[in-house]
């Protein structure tokens, strides 16, 4: 989907005259993808000039552009600050990454524990971009009194 289609899908949801949070159509995924250390080398905020010369990791461009072309939403999510937005956007464009948006200023430090009212799935990058596969894992959840 093109950026304009995504914007309409995400911002024009109205029920009973009130804007409501959108729910994506069946099969559409909203990928939040880290940049530093995930699609290229780990560039610390203290050395943003390195972004101009680093190279994408093998298969990153192919995998994420495939997802974009399949109609999924691609949002890059980085700890880089707003001051680094321009160099980051230039780097993504020069290397041919297709995306819908970039979120700057992700908290630094890792070990993320994301709490949200929407379904969140996490996939840790471990050095190779392949097709995603399903695995059974243990996760932490809030105790809602239901025990599956």
N, C-alpha and C positions, 0 to 999 in steps of 0.2 A: 504494500500500500504506500502511496505517496504521502508526503508530509501533510498536505491539505486534507486528504481523506482521514488520516489519523487525528488531526486537529478536530475535524467535524465529529468523528466518533467519540472523542474524549471530552468534548466541551459542549455538545448540543443535546445532552440527555436531560429531558424535562418530563416530569410526571406531576399531574395535577397542578400545573402552573409553576412548579418549583424545580430548580436545577438539582439534580441528584448525581451521585457518583456513578460513573459509567461502569458497566460490566462488559468486558470484551466478548465478541462473538465466539462461539464454540470453535476451538482449534487455533485461535489467535493467541500467541504468547507475547508478553511484554518483557523483553530481555533487558535487564540492567547489567551492563558489562563494565567491569573495571578496566582502566587503561594501563596504568603503571604496574608492571610485574605480571600482567595478564595478557595483553596483546602486544606488548613491547617490554624492554627492560624496565626495571624499577627506577623511575626518575624521581628523586626526592624534590620536594617543593623548594628546597634551598639551592637547587641547581637546574632551574627550568631551561636553561640554554641547551642542555643535553637533549631535549625533546627534538630539536632541529636536526639532529644527526642520527638518532637511533632508528633501528629497522623493526618492522613488525615481526612477530614470531611466526614461524611456518604454520600454515593452515588457518591462522586467525582471519585474515582477509577473506579467504574462500568461504569459511564456515559462516561468518557473520553476514556476508553479502548474500549467501544462499538463504539464510533465514529472512533477511530483508525482502528478497525476491519472492519468497513463499508467502509474504503478507504479514509477517510478524513485525512487532515494534522493536526497534533497536535504539536504546538509550545508553550512551556511555556515561559512566558514573565514576568520578575521580576525586581524589583528595587534593588535586591541584586547585589553586585558588582562582578567583575571577581574574586576577592579574595575569594568569597563564592561559586564559581562554583562547586568545588569538593564536598563540603558537600551537596550541592543541588542535584547534580547528584547521589550521594550515597543514599540520602533520597528517591529520585524518584525510583531508582532501588530497594531498600529494600522494598518499599511499592508496587511494581509491576506496576508502571505507564508506559504505552507504549507511546512513543513520537518520533518525528522526529528531533526536535531541541529545543534549549533553547537560548533565548535572555536575556542577563544580562544588568543591568544598565538602566532600564526603569526610566524615570523621576519620582521623588518622589512627593507626594502631592496630587495626584488625580485630580478630576475635569478636566479630559482629554478632549481636543478638537482636534480630529484627522482630519487632512486635507491631502487628498491623491488623486491621479488621478485614483485610483481603487475604486470600490464599497466597502464601509465599513459598516458593521452592528455591532451594539453594544448590548450586553446583560449584564445587571448588575446582579451580583450574590447577591441574597438576603436571602440565608440560606438554599436552597433546590435545588438539581439538579433533574429536571424532564425532560420530553420531552419538546423541545422548542415549543412554540405556537406563532402564529402571532397575533399582536395587532396593531391597528392604533395609531400612536403617532405623535406629532408635532416635527419636526426637523428644525435646522437652515441650510440653504443652501446659496451659493453665488447667487446673482441676475444675472441670465443669460438672462434676458429679456423675458423668457418664463414663463407664469403663467398658471399652470395646473388647 
